[in-house]
Amino acid sequence: MIHLRLSAIVSSLLLCLLFQLRAEAASNDEFELNVPPRLSGRIVFSAQSGSTESIFVLDLDGRRVRKLIGDSHHNSYPSWSPDGTKLAFASDRDSDWEIYVSDFEGQDQLRLTNNPGIDDHPAFAHDRNQIIYFSESADGKGTNIYTIVPPSTEPVRLTNLGGKNSTPQLSPDGTQISYSTSRFWPGWDICLWDIKEQKETCPLKGEQSFCRAQWSNSGERLVYSFGFGNEIDLGILELKSGAKKSVTSMDGREYDASWSPSEDYLVFAAENGERDRFKLFILELSSGKISQLLSSRYSLRYPAWSAVTTMQLEARRMVQAQRGEAKKPALPEQ
C-alpha cells in the first residue's frame, strides 16, 4: 500500500511538472537565460514594460522562467516567505499601492492592507510568517515602518520617524530593522532601528546616497547601493568591524541586491550601459566575477532568492493532496 501511494505521488508530480513545462515555454521565449552551474533554488523578480509590471519566477534548477502575477497594473517588490511557500508583493490594482500575499504560484491572493496612502516594499522576516513594509502618512509627507502577520489584516506600527523611510528589512535575529531614509541631506542614508531600545543608528551616511540595504542570512553583513546620480554601485558593510567594500563598478546603476542562501553570490539588477532598462546579474563574491543571468525586452528589478526548489514545493503539495489536506480558502479581500 505504501509503495502504491508513493508511486501515485511520483506519477502525479511528474504529470504536474509536464504541464508546467508546457505552460512555461511561452515565458521562456521572452527571456534570455544564462544560469551558471551549481546555482539552485528560485529567484522571483518583477518585469516592467510600459505601464504594466508583472512578477515572474526563475527556476534555477530547471532553467525556466514563468509568470506568477500580472495584469494591467503594477505588481512589484516580491519577497519569499522563509519556507518558500508564500509570496508577499505590492500592487496598485486598487488605485493605490497596497500589500498582498499569495502562494508560491501566485494563486490565493489576499490583500493585507487598506490605507489611503502608499503601502509598499514588503519583505518577509527570515524565520517567521511576518511581513515588514513602509506606509505613507495621510498627508503624504512622510513614511514609517509597519509589520503585519498574514492572514491578519491588522498592521502594527514600528517607528515614528519624520521624513521618508523606505525599503525596510528585518535582521535575521529579529532585533533590528534596516531602512533607507531621506531625513539627512543630501540624498538617502541607511539606518538601523533597534526594536527593543527604540534607538536609531545610521552606519551608512554622507555626501553620497546609500539605499536599499539587505541583510545577509547570517546577519553579519549588509549589501547596499551607493553613489551619485546615474552612477550607482553595490557595496558590502561588515557590521562588526564597520568595514565597507565596493563590489561592483558597472556602467550605470546597480540596485536591488539579494543574497544567495549560501551567501556566496549576489543577484542584482543593473543597467550596464542601457539607461532605464535593467537586467539581472550574478556576482560570485569569492572571485568578483559578474555574469548576466537574465535579460529581456522588459526592465527587470527586485530579485529575491529562495533556497526552496520547485521540485520540493511540488512534492510537498502532492504529499498534502495524498493525505487529503484540503487547502484553506483565502479570506475575502478588504
VENKA-V884614 format. One record per residue. N is the residue number from 1. NEAR is the number of other C-alpha atoms within 8 Angstrom. Layout:
BEGIN
n->{N,N}
near->{NEAR,NEAR}
END
This chain:
BEGIN
n->{1,2,3,4,5,6,7,8,9,10,11,12,13,14,15,16,17,18,19,20,21,22,23,24,25,26,27,28,29,30,31,32,33,34,35,36,37,38,39,40,41,42,43,44,45,46,47,48,49,50,51,52,53,54,55,56,57,58,59,60,61,62,63,64,65,66,67,68,69,70,71,72,73,74,75,76,77,78,79,80,81,82,83,84,85,86,87,88,89,90,91,92,93,94,95,96,97,98,99,100,101,102,103,104,105,106,107,108,109,110,111,112,113,114,115,116,117,118,119,120,121,122,123,124,125,126,127,128,129,130,131,132,133,134,135,136,137,138,139,140,141,142,143,144,145,146,147,148,149,150,151,152,153,154,155,156,157,158,159,160,161,162,163,164,165,166,167,168,169,170,171,172,173,174,175,176,177,178,179,180,181,182,183,184,185,186,187,188,189,190,191,192,193,194,195,196,197,198,199,200,201,202,203,204,205,206,207,208,209,210,211,212,213,214,215,216,217,218,219,220,221,222,223,224,225,226,227,228,229,230,231,232,233,234,235,236,237,238,239,240,241,242,243,244,245,246,247,248,249,250,251,252,253,254,255,256,257,258,259,260,261,262,263,264,265,266,267,268,269,270,271,272,273,274,275,276,277,278,279,280,281,282,283,284,285,286,287,288,289,290,291,292,293,294,295,296,297,298,299,300,301,302,303,304,305,306,307,308,309,310,311,312,313,314,315,316,317,318,319,320,321,322,323,324,325,326,327,328,329,330,331,332,333,334}
near->{4,5,6,7,9,8,8,8,12,8,8,9,11,8,8,8,8,8,8,8,8,7,9,12,8,7,11,11,7,8,11,9,8,7,8,6,4,4,8,9,13,15,12,15,15,16,12,11,9,5,8,11,16,15,15,13,12,11,14,12,9,5,9,9,12,11,11,10,9,11,8,7,11,13,16,13,13,17,12,16,14,12,7,12,10,11,14,17,14,16,14,11,9,7,5,10,13,16,14,13,13,13,11,9,6,10,7,8,10,12,12,16,12,7,7,6,11,10,14,12,12,17,14,15,16,10,6,8,10,10,13,15,15,16,12,12,10,7,5,8,9,11,15,17,15,13,12,13,10,10,7,8,10,7,10,7,9,9,7,7,7,8,10,11,15,13,13,16,13,15,13,12,6,8,10,11,13,15,15,16,14,12,8,8,6,9,10,15,15,16,13,12,11,11,10,5,5,7,7,8,7,9,8,8,11,7,6,11,13,15,13,12,14,12,14,11,10,7,10,10,11,13,14,16,16,12,10,8,5,6,9,13,15,15,13,12,12,11,9,5,5,8,7,8,7,9,9,8,7,10,8,13,12,14,13,12,15,12,15,12,9,6,9,10,11,13,15,15,16,13,14,9,7,8,7,6,9,15,15,15,13,12,11,11,9,5,5,8,7,8,7,10,12,11,13,10,7,10,12,15,13,14,16,13,14,13,10,10,12,9,6,8,11,9,10,8,8,11,9,10,9,9,6,6,7,6,4,4,5,7,6,5,6,6}
END
